[in-house]
């Protein structure tokens, strides 16, 4: 009996493997981005844009922030910074809508978006040695923010363009998240992400 217990102890790994938090972060980002971008693209009335508040608080905000903290625990500085940044972004957007602060379509919100445009540009530089899928997500997000900033300052159709870019960004993020799920499970197939390192 003692020999069986000793063999079992040797067969079990000393440290349990942890799940990859990136797919959760990417899915939370994608769905919340998709819904707000659909409003920006005029796919439903702007008066219904408040539907994004729940998503921004819990899925895009809290779930993404948790994914960022789990990335810190896993030692992934890039993932921790990215998911925590965008989780905080969505929490800030939710607070802006809840407290009826100057929101989308105002110059004040334009300055808010400039900060996240810069952060996204910096994260894009940091992603250049990760994989093509992630680079595409961040490049599309950078263009989305840029279009929304122009739209907030000029009141032109750039907000609608930003909405459509955001929808494409969400699709790219869902793809990247699904690739992460498939590669970390016993899936029958995987999706290519194009490693760059």
Secondary structure, 3 states (H helix, E strand, C coil): CHHHHHHHHHHCCCCCCCCCCHHHHHHHHHHHHHHHHHHHCCCCCHHHHHHHHHHHHHHHHHHHHHHHHHHHHHCCHHHHHHHHHHHHHHHHHHHHHHCCCCCCCCHHHHHHHHHHHHHHHHHHHHHHHCEHHHHHHHHHHHHHHHHHHHHHHHCCCHHHHHHHHHHHHHHHHHHHHHHHHHHCCCCCCCCCCCECC
